[in-house]
Amino acid sequence: MSEVITAPVLLDADDGHRLNRRMRDLVDAGTRAITVTNPRSRHNLGVGQHGPVTITFAGSVGYYSGGLNNGAEIIIERSAGWGTGEAMSAGRIEVRGTCALGTGASMRGGTIVVRGNCGPRTAANMKGGALIVEGNVGYLAGFMTHAGDLIVCGDSGEALGDSLWAGNIWVAGTIAGLGADAKVVETTDEESARIHGLLRAEGIDGTFDFKHVVAEQKLWYFDARDPEAWLRI
């Protein structure tokens, strides 16, 4: 019978051969807390992890950190590169700095919280879960989103919600411009209470006057001979 390891484990990314597999094996053996030192903006850290475990990266990470997450809680103490949490299905990722392009792309579930700003294409092709950004997001945030909630406590860039299919985008600040087939609708009291509940659960207090962006639904049955309905570049 294999040994059960329950004490917190400290790993060094400088000795990172098969680091992701080592973390999965530790979780299977009973470890519930892992801290990784010296991440040095390396790519693909924390990919394909499962819970229950809290994995803390003591520094910045590179591309695709936390991708394919399936139940782990991942804390990044500084900033993250492209594709953080891409295609995750469950769990939680917290980035205590800023994120680059494509945060939460194609995520299907779970929660991502970014304490700073996010770059372009945040929540692109999102299919579920919640992505909370305390700062601003770049252009094409929510591009082709199908489900879930993108919550932005700051401002958004151009082409917000371009080709939005379904789901919800919430922006407290200024929207630089909407993308094709996106529109702003009135936020109901029930929706506002739900969104503020998600924020409070992540330690974000205060009351925000969110603009609610949804699909205008013209692209659901668009006519290719009417380019004004879909060609807005």
Steps between C-alpha positions, in 0.01 A plus 500: 500500500644839399589756766244776562662846499282763668756763602552807276762439230758750368620451143761695306418569134875516429489123558186483295535180295143369462387750762132480405500122524678515835230731635221271378672202662533691827128581500417135434720414801304736724682833478265795534741797479792551259718809463719535191795737531700657216232475230696768305218554245533145371227379265243223561528496878210341683342351188254213538479507879218352706386552855463519781821705533621858522801566276681829552752635250729737689566741213392561141411228249510486121255374238208264570541467875211312655373383163264200506454545874257243636443591862821641645528841663793677337641824640749704295660756729610734223407519127419252224554474125268393219220248543477474877236242589432411138238225466469449875190309611500536879692652789625851564790711375604827663756730339617771738661707225406550134428259216590513132289392201234230507436451870231236549470421130259211442454444874202277578465544876661613823609850594791722395572816699753757375588772749654726235435555128454250216615534140306440176258212439425437865240222527508434126272207412408461868250218557430521873619607841589849621794723410540803728739783416550769763672728248455557126482267199637554149334477161277210393423390856221245497558421132267216393398427858236227530421490874619616841573841650783740417498764774718809452523746787694750286485599132492295180673550166353505150282226349367373833293187450570473130301210349355429844279191488364486854624551855539829683757779509491752783703823489501756781714758319516637147443283194721625217282331240272202445578227251271354237173363635546629857264735680455653846181413687362614833633313803225360722519512878522121515791492255681778684462313830637181345805672352576693818471170688771350278720804566452490876595132501836609356549781752395778262275737693315806380207563275554517124266635235558230241414528132360165388614391154322214324463364147278699266433164328515631145785261422296203613323506164706744299480550126845485339373745239456762773859576604390789722363242744829319551794678336597765753878517506 
